[in-house]
Amino acid sequence: MGKLPSLEEARRMIRDSSLTWNQHVEAAGVITSSKESSYGDLLACLRVRGLPSEWAACSLYTRTGRARQDDRIESIILDHDDWQNYLEQHEHPA
């Protein structure tokens, strides 16, 4: 297994559409596990479907305290615009 990217590298990677999905997963793993990542970093992860967006949504729920509708996996909001609006309305700067 190779060395994980730094947070700065992961921030660049998650926004680089020329990278592979696997590289985006790696970047999202670093971003979502770092307390120093920003809401903007997590929002960028939401733009990559699958694991990156799911991890980002879980991190956003934890950081913001936003309530979920219920415990079903389908109730997790993965929509970038929905989260951006929520953060703006609740004064969490991205």
MOWOMO-V523612 format. One line per field, one symbol per residue. phi: phi as a letter, one per 40 degrees, with the letter a starting at -180 (. if undefined). psi: psi as a letter, one per 40 degrees, with the letter a starting at -180 (. if undefined). burial: I if it has 16 or more other ideal C-beta (glycine too) atoms within 10 Angstrom, else O. A space follows every 10 residues. Layout:
BEGIN
phi=???
psi=???
burial=???
END
This chain:
BEGIN
phi=.ccccccccc dccccccccc cdcccdcccc cccccccccc cccccccbcg ddcccccccc dcccgcccca ccdccccbcd cccccccccb fbcc
psi=hihiiidddd ddddeheeii dddddddddd deeheeiidd dddddeehia dddddddddd ddddehiida eideehhehd ddddddddde fgh.
burial=OOOOIOIOOI IOIIIOOOOO OOIIIIIIII IIOOOOIOIO IIIIIIOIOO OIIIIIIOII OOOOOOOOOO OOOOOOIOOI OOIIOOIOOO OIOO
END
